[in-house]
């Protein structure tokens, strides 16, 4: 049970961070489908720092170096490609995001293989190990082993909520996404706000990438990518209705079956049943709403617009089959 809680919290932390990144980007008016690629590049930057930083370095130095210097920087720089293409050159955001996902896996694999080959000509793998340095991120509360990334996630979640809803910057950013012409008419620079949204998305996505690859493992093969967590984070963002606190609840809902799947390998059919469990309550509500003619259940004014991740968490356990 304790192990299940640990895995749930760490996977939920990944989903919260990356979904918040997508939330900032979409609130500014840019659809960031390249979160998968951003995660990979953030993971690459953080893993390289973990590989070369001395294991004797203080924990606070290691955390700051990995999170805010490498992972966040790599994610921000990589997301700037989306900003240039989509904002400045007005390219199709969907195509650019898909291209970034494909490029992220390929580029990270080539870079890691080149580094490994330069160190040892016989090593042509795309694996980076960080067994000793990873221990700096762990701490115990009672019998529960936690990760400092979880604390960082809570801080960034609160900061994201305050930024979006309590600051002039956040309100202006959301205005640019909802009605850019109106925002421009009152003197808001829409281009700058969209650039800010995409760069913040890259920072959060990059941090989410390094959190993911350090969750329970001490090495990572970059040809595996991030196992679809970028797209899963988009589902969490939509399920959470682009609101930080609801995104956190949705991430817990999606993180629980993912942690159970990681903890107990099972046949493929049962894997899919567990992994797709978060979608079931929403599907049931969709069917009920459309049968009643109420339209989309998550829109205001419909009969069951109260349905949100907290309710789905309870409903899911009631309707899911045993596994």
URKAWO-V605624 format. One record per residue. SS is DSSP state (H for helix, E for strand, C for the rest). D_FIRST is the distance of its C-alpha to the first C-alpha in Angstrom with 1 decimal. Layout:
SS/D_FIRST
SS/D_FIRST
//
This chain:
C/0.0
H/3.8
H/5.4
H/5.0
H/6.3
H/8.7
H/10.0
H/10.5
H/12.4
H/14.5
H/15.4
H/16.2
H/18.3
H/20.3
H/21.0
H/22.1
H/24.4
H/26.1
H/26.3
H/27.9
H/30.3
H/31.3
H/31.7
H/34.2
H/36.1
H/36.5
H/37.4
H/40.2
C/41.3
C/40.1
C/37.7
C/35.6
C/34.6
C/34.6
H/31.2
H/30.0
H/32.9
H/32.4
H/28.8
H/30.1
H/32.9
H/30.7
H/28.4
H/31.6
H/32.9
H/29.8
H/29.3
H/33.0
H/32.7
H/29.8
H/31.9
H/35.0
C/34.0
C/34.2
C/30.9
C/32.6
C/32.9
C/31.5
H/28.1
H/29.7
H/32.4
H/30.0
H/27.9
H/31.2
H/32.7
H/30.0
H/29.1
H/32.5
H/35.0
H/33.8
H/31.1
H/32.5
H/36.0
H/35.6
H/33.9
H/36.7
H/39.4
H/38.2
H/37.8
H/41.4
H/42.5
H/41.2
H/43.0
H/46.3
H/46.3
H/45.2
H/46.7
H/49.8
C/50.7
C/49.3
C/47.8
C/45.5
H/42.1
H/40.3
H/42.3
H/41.8
H/38.0
H/37.9
H/40.1
H/38.0
H/34.9
H/37.0
H/38.7
H/35.5
H/34.1
H/37.6
H/38.6
H/35.4
H/35.7
H/39.4
H/38.9
H/36.3
H/38.3
H/41.4
H/39.8
H/38.5
H/41.9
H/43.8
H/41.8
C/42.0
C/44.2
C/42.3
C/39.0
C/39.1
C/35.3
C/33.7
E/30.9
E/30.3
E/28.3
C/26.9
C/24.9
C/26.3
H/26.8
H/23.3
H/22.1
H/24.1
H/21.7
E/18.7
E/18.2
E/15.8
E/15.1
C/14.1
C/11.3
E/10.3
E/12.4
E/14.1
E/17.1
H/20.5
H/20.8
H/18.4
H/20.9
H/23.7
H/22.3
H/22.2
H/25.8
H/27.1
H/25.7
H/27.6
H/30.6
H/30.7
H/30.8
H/33.6
H/35.4
H/35.6
H/36.4
H/38.0
C/40.2
H/43.4
H/42.1
H/39.2
H/41.4
H/44.0
H/41.6
H/40.4
H/44.1
H/44.9
H/42.3
H/43.3
C/47.1
H/48.3
H/52.0
H/51.7
H/49.8
H/52.6
H/55.3
C/54.2
C/54.2
C/50.5
C/50.4
H/48.2
H/48.1
H/46.8
H/44.1
H/43.0
H/43.0
H/40.9
H/38.4
H/38.1
H/38.0
H/35.2
H/33.4
H/33.9
H/32.6
H/29.3
H/29.0
H/29.7
H/27.1
H/24.6
H/25.7
H/25.1
H/21.6
H/20.8
H/22.3
C/20.7
C/17.1
C/15.7
C/19.3
C/22.3
E/25.0
E/25.9
E/28.6
H/30.3
H/31.8
H/28.4
C/28.6
C/25.5
C/24.4
C/25.6
H/23.6
H/26.9
H/27.6
H/24.2
H/24.7
H/28.0
H/26.3
H/24.0
H/27.2
H/29.1
H/26.4
C/26.2
C/30.0
C/30.8
C/29.6
H/27.3
H/25.2
H/24.8
H/24.0
H/21.0
H/19.7
H/20.5
H/18.8
H/15.4
H/16.3
H/17.2
H/14.5
H/11.6
H/13.2
H/14.4
H/11.1
H/10.1
H/13.7
H/13.5
H/10.5
C/12.1
C/15.9
C/17.7
C/21.3
H/22.9
H/23.4
H/19.7
H/18.9
H/21.4
H/20.2
H/16.8
H/18.2
C/21.0
H/19.0
H/19.8
H/23.5
H/23.6
H/23.9
H/26.5
H/28.5
H/28.7
H/29.9
H/32.3
H/33.8
H/34.2
H/35.8
H/38.2
H/39.1
C/40.1
C/42.0
C/40.1
C/39.7
C/36.6
C/34.0
C/32.9
C/36.4
C/37.9
C/40.1
C/38.4
C/37.3
C/33.5
C/33.5
C/31.0
C/28.3
C/26.1
H/22.5
H/21.2
H/22.9
H/21.8
H/18.1
H/18.7
H/21.3
H/19.2
H/16.7
H/19.9
H/21.8
C/19.4
C/19.7
C/17.0
C/15.5
//
